[in-house]
Amino acid sequence: MNRLAEQQHALKHAIVERTDAAGLLQMQPEREPLLRIYQQAYEARLTSALRDNFGVLPKVMGDEAFDELARGYIAAHPSREPSIRWFGDKLADFMAQRDDLVPHPAFTDLARMEWALRGAFDSADAAPIDAAELAAQPAENWPSLRFEAHAGVQVLALQWTIEPVWRAMQSFDPETGDEPELPEPEEHAHSLVVWRSGLETRWRAADAVPALLLRAAIGGASFGELCGLAAAQVGEEQAAGVAVAALQGWLADGLLVRCSVRHPPPSPPR
């Protein structure tokens, strides 16, 4: 059994990492072509998974550039999950480190957007709360009120305006249609909110302060803390209004699924 386990281990590494298979093929060198088939099939299947998980990115990059990117990513990050649905979770970070494989830096932001949309679509169902539930909260609870966002909600920090490109390519099929004329991405630091409503994934750009507040709310900040963050950005007089407006926007979009009052623990006696 130890010998069999060793052979299986060597075969796995020969396929996944393309390590030297001389020892594995020592007794049956004629099987080297078969090993090459397995190696190519492994790479091809994972490349296909990346194409499925990032539907627009390969269309924009083109087959040759995307295949080269995929080979580099597969070598650096072999599949670790039982389902290849989750293969590609580190692709955007990999692209940010390997600009030699990325023809345009905006493609990295496009990968971030697509992976977030995928994650939002697969997130667990949860009914959003409404304004009436919040209105029922006593006034004294509001400073300690905390909000739980839907599992699919993400706030992305992007450096390029890739949304028009994504929209233009979303319905494009290279095999049946003419490629649309793509707008040139512009360098522009901004935030993008991604979420799911029913079975539909959605996104919208967010101004700096509402994006900051949403990130903080997702991280567990209380409403009082959100007002403090807003005050640091817009001043004390406008802080409450800005925080309330942000909260109303989250409710309208269905981003929040639960609210609770969690008072901070008492300070230890001195």
VENPEUR-V781358 format. One record per helix or strand. SS is the DSSP state (h for helix, s for strand). FROM is the first residue (numbers start at 1). LEN is the number of residues. If there is no record, write none. Layout:
ss = [SS	SS]
from = [FROM	FROM]
len = [LEN	LEN]
This chain:
ss = [h	h	h	h	h	h	h	h	h	h	s	s	h	s	s	h	s	h	h	s]
from = [2	29	57	63	84	91	99	106	131	139	145	154	163	187	200	208	222	223	236	256]
len = [15	25	5	14	3	7	3	17	5	6	5	7	7	11	7	11	1	12	18	6]
